[in-house]
Amino acid sequence: MEKEVDYDRVEYATNRNLENDEGEETGHIKMFSYDNELFFFEMTCPYCEHSFEDEEELGSRPWWIECPECERSTNVFRIKDAHERKVKDRGDTEDVDLDEV
């Protein structure tokens, strides 16, 4: 990201891989905001792998960023939400010894 970042002022930042519809990590996003309204980001689209950067006022969640090349939108979800989804998707836990998880 070419924009100089004042890390002492950052309210939100993420740097992570993005999955396509098949669950493959083919995209990436680096994103930050000083006020949780205007977001600066550098992204590789997980669908067409086009790389671009921009700044947008995203407001409240959920945050969707549209690729200017393929026009598909990517949800930049909260990492905590993604983790909770994975835990819920584990299925029945009656037979699981929680000390071993």
C-alpha positions as a Python dict, from the first residue, in 0.01 Angstrom:
ca = {
    (1, 'M'): (0, 0, 0),
    (2, 'E'): (152, 324, -112),
    (3, 'K'): (-40, 540, 134),
    (4, 'E'): (167, 623, 441),
    (5, 'V'): (-3, 486, 753),
    (6, 'D'): (4, 656, 1094),
    (7, 'Y'): (-34, 340, 1302),
    (8, 'D'): (-81, 541, 1623),
    (9, 'R'): (-413, 674, 1483),
    (10, 'V'): (-550, 355, 1322),
    (11, 'E'): (-889, 243, 1456),
    (12, 'Y'): (-922, -66, 1234),
    (13, 'A'): (-674, -268, 1031),
    (14, 'T'): (-672, -609, 864),
    (15, 'N'): (-430, -797, 641),
    (16, 'R'): (-567, -1135, 535),
    (17, 'N'): (-649, -1380, 259),
    (18, 'L'): (-992, -1389, 95),
    (19, 'E'): (-1172, -1702, -25),
    (20, 'N'): (-1356, -1753, -353),
    (21, 'D'): (-1684, -1946, -381),
    (22, 'E'): (-1498, -2278, -372),
    (23, 'G'): (-1327, -2189, -43),
    (24, 'E'): (-984, -2142, -204),
    (25, 'E'): (-774, -1851, -76),
    (26, 'T'): (-716, -1677, -410),
    (27, 'G'): (-754, -1316, -293),
    (28, 'H'): (-603, -1084, -35),
    (29, 'I'): (-691, -757, 137),
    (30, 'K'): (-493, -501, 335),
    (31, 'M'): (-727, -243, 483),
    (32, 'F'): (-721, 27, 750),
    (33, 'S'): (-925, 319, 880),
    (34, 'Y'): (-860, 607, 1115),
    (35, 'D'): (-1228, 669, 1196),
    (36, 'N'): (-1417, 347, 1102),
    (37, 'E'): (-1589, 539, 822),
    (38, 'L'): (-1331, 610, 551),
    (39, 'F'): (-1134, 293, 467),
    (40, 'F'): (-817, 265, 263),
    (41, 'F'): (-752, -72, 104),
    (42, 'E'): (-541, -272, -137),
    (43, 'M'): (-715, -585, -261),
    (44, 'T'): (-669, -883, -491),
    (45, 'C'): (-1014, -1005, -594),
    (46, 'P'): (-1068, -1369, -492),
    (47, 'Y'): (-1281, -1428, -804),
    (48, 'C'): (-1079, -1280, -1094),
    (49, 'E'): (-748, -1206, -911),
    (50, 'H'): (-749, -843, -1030),
    (51, 'S'): (-541, -622, -795),
    (52, 'F'): (-655, -271, -711),
    (53, 'E'): (-653, -12, -434),
    (54, 'D'): (-908, 245, -333),
    (55, 'E'): (-1060, 439, -48),
    (56, 'E'): (-1429, 426, 37),
    (57, 'E'): (-1669, 533, 307),
    (58, 'L'): (-1804, 197, 418),
    (59, 'G'): (-2004, 292, 727),
    (60, 'S'): (-2138, 11, 941),
    (61, 'R'): (-2101, -359, 871),
    (62, 'P'): (-2137, -570, 674),
    (63, 'W'): (-1868, -429, 446),
    (64, 'W'): (-1885, -524, 79),
    (65, 'I'): (-1613, -422, -167),
    (66, 'E'): (-1684, -450, -540),
    (67, 'C'): (-1409, -545, -783),
    (68, 'P'): (-1391, -290, -1068),
    (69, 'E'): (-1285, -567, -1310),
    (70, 'C'): (-1540, -849, -1260),
    (71, 'E'): (-1792, -641, -1056),
    (72, 'R'): (-1833, -916, -794),
    (73, 'S'): (-1855, -806, -432),
    (74, 'T'): (-1649, -947, -149),
    (75, 'N'): (-1764, -937, 213),
    (76, 'V'): (-1491, -824, 451),
    (77, 'F'): (-1635, -1001, 754),
    (78, 'R'): (-1521, -969, 1111),
    (79, 'I'): (-1262, -1235, 1188),
    (80, 'K'): (-1445, -1314, 1513),
    (81, 'D'): (-1765, -1384, 1313),
    (82, 'A'): (-1580, -1619, 1077),
    (83, 'H'): (-1431, -1808, 1371),
    (84, 'E'): (-1774, -1845, 1534),
    (85, 'R'): (-1916, -1979, 1205),
    (86, 'K'): (-1641, -2243, 1182),
    (87, 'V'): (-1707, -2352, 1541),
    (88, 'K'): (-2082, -2378, 1471),
    (89, 'D'): (-2014, -2580, 1153),
    (90, 'R'): (-1827, -2853, 1343),
    (91, 'G'): (-2152, -3039, 1397),
    (92, 'D'): (-2259, -3244, 1696),
    (93, 'T'): (-2011, -3209, 1985),
    (94, 'E'): (-2172, -3450, 2232),
    (95, 'D'): (-1896, -3710, 2185),
    (96, 'V'): (-1610, -3460, 2182),
    (97, 'D'): (-1376, -3437, 2481),
    (98, 'L'): (-1333, -3058, 2511),
    (99, 'D'): (-995, -3103, 2683),
    (100, 'E'): (-863, -3249, 2357),
    (101, 'V'): (-999, -2973, 2128),
}
